[in-house]
């Protein structure tokens, strides 16, 4: 969310501030098929509420959605360029319009910040750092940009000052528990972004691992995401438990 634009603080990068003191692992859940957005949103809200009430463990939920657009609280009507192209949903998060669809790895992040320092700026930096570490494993240099949440890749092949967004970040915090999260473009149809002004930014583009010449499977990306997450947030545990909702 724009209002959560991080300030670069050494303490966020140089310590284990986002680790739980008790070392309790986060549940790592991977949906086996596409999950409709309304069902995912309700399940995520319910899980976050249960975490806040002390009735459920923290969770990272990896999934893909059918093609759709979501509108954040700052979305401008004129930025929805083709209103009837895909379904449009009110996401209830900060930010503007974004796209979700096949080939994009969405990671919904349900963490208890009461156990992780109660610092939202460090949370956002941690999420950006998680993506940057993941990209680094594929020899892609992801970068932060002042005033622009997300992760960016320089594109000198398009011009000296050109850069593309490869990952979006939008979080909401309720009772110190997070939900929503990140979306990393692995191999989506990038023309699907043509129906919106992504995140309200008109002078830069979007890219993906595939667009940058890296052909990798979603399980490969998931494996790297998990390792990178543990480096920033601590241990995870993947259990043979049902997903938050049944996949479509």
Secondary structure, 3 states (H helix, E strand, C coil): CHHHCCCCCHHHHHCCCCCCCCCCCEEEEECCCCCCHHHHHHHHHHHHHHHHCCCCCCEEEEECCCCEEEECCCCCHHHECCCCCCEEEECCCCCCEEEECCCEEEEEEECEHHHCCCCHHHHHHHHHHHHHHHHHHCCCCCEEECCEEEEEEECHHHCCCCEEEEEEEEEEEECCEEEEEEEEECCCCHHHHHHECHHHCCCCEECCCCCCCCCCCHHHHHHHHHHHHHHHHCCEECCCCCCCCCCC
